[in-house]
Amino acid sequence: MSDLPDCQYCRKDQRLHDLMIEVGPLAVSTVYLFKEQTHPGRCVVAYQHHVNELFEVSDRDLSLFMQDVSKVARAIKAVFSPDKVNYGAYSDKLPHLHMHVVPKYRDGAQWGAPFEMMPATRKLESDAVYQQRIASLRVALGM
């Protein structure tokens, strides 16, 4: 029996692996490439401890978490050249602090509207494409 909460980010179990691929560790979080790639380069930044709200994080860690999110957004901009980067932190159904970092493209899906968490028509890529995107993000993140 694990002392970890029943949380895919804490346990890093199959639920997590079905949705995303780990890119690597950051200061106080881990960045993942989301497998659903309607928005090429979409990532998730998950905080290292099991909390659900920003106000549950110390001021120091909150600053570092937002720096991690910003670092990922900067890497996405460098690698994928989106017109805008959107951010989403919901946690209604998955109570663990994490932020979706979603590149948006002027002529792409949902431009001018909120991104869909799981669109009806999902855009999945080959393992080779995922690995290439992860490699490019790692370079841009200095990993």
Order of alpha helices (4+ residues) and beta strands (2+ residues): alpha-alpha-beta-beta-beta-alpha-beta-beta-alpha
